[in-house]
């Protein structure tokens, strides 16, 4: 009877492992937005190297974090 219980548990264990493997495979194939986010960051601050998506955001960043003349938008064209 101990042998029979071990056999049943062995089958249940194998089924649980297969179920868990399917669950892990499904989770692994998730959609990541990291690459799209990195492509959207087109402007890099020349002083602190922080990436920003657009020139207006860069201007706000420069005004709040740095002093001096704001680099013109033409500096970042074609980036």
N, C-alpha and C positions, 0 to 999 in steps of 0.2 A: 504494500500500500504506500510506503514511503517512495518507492520507485515511481509509482503511478502519479503521485503528487508532484514529483520533480519533473516528470514528463509534461504534465499540464502547465506547470509554471514555466517550463522552458519554452513552450509554444506561446504562452502569453507574453513572455519576455521578448521573444522574436517579433511578435506582432507589435508590441509597444515600441520596439526599436525602429521597425519599419515605419510606423506612424510618425514617430518623432523625426525620422530622416526626411519624410515628405514635408513635414512642417518646417524644418530647417531649410530645405531647398526652396520652399515658397518664400520664406523670409529673406533668403539670400538674394533672390531675384528682384528685390524692391527697386523702385525708381528713385534715383538720387538726383537732386537738383544742383549739386555742387558745381558740376561742370558748366551748366547754364549760367549760374551765378558768377562764376569766374569770367566767362566770356562777356557778361554784361558790364563788368568793371573796366571801363575803357580809359579812364584818366587816372594817372598816378601822381600824387603830390610830389613835386621835386624836392621838397624840404624834408618831409617825414615818411615818404614812400607809402602813404595810405592810398588804397585804390577806391575810386568813386565811379558811379555810372555815367555822370554827365557834367558838363561845365557849370550849370547853375548850382549843382550840389557842391562842386569843387569851390566855387566862389564863397558859398556859405561856410564851408570848412575853412578856407583860407582866412576869412574875416574873423572867425571865432578862435582859431588856433595859432595863426601866424601874424606877424606884423609886416608892414611894408606894402609895396606895390603888388597888385594881383597880376600874375602872368596872363597875357592875353589869350583869348580862345584859340587864336591861330597857332599857338604853341602846341596845341594838342590835336590839331586836325590831322587826319590820316592815321590816327592811332587805333 
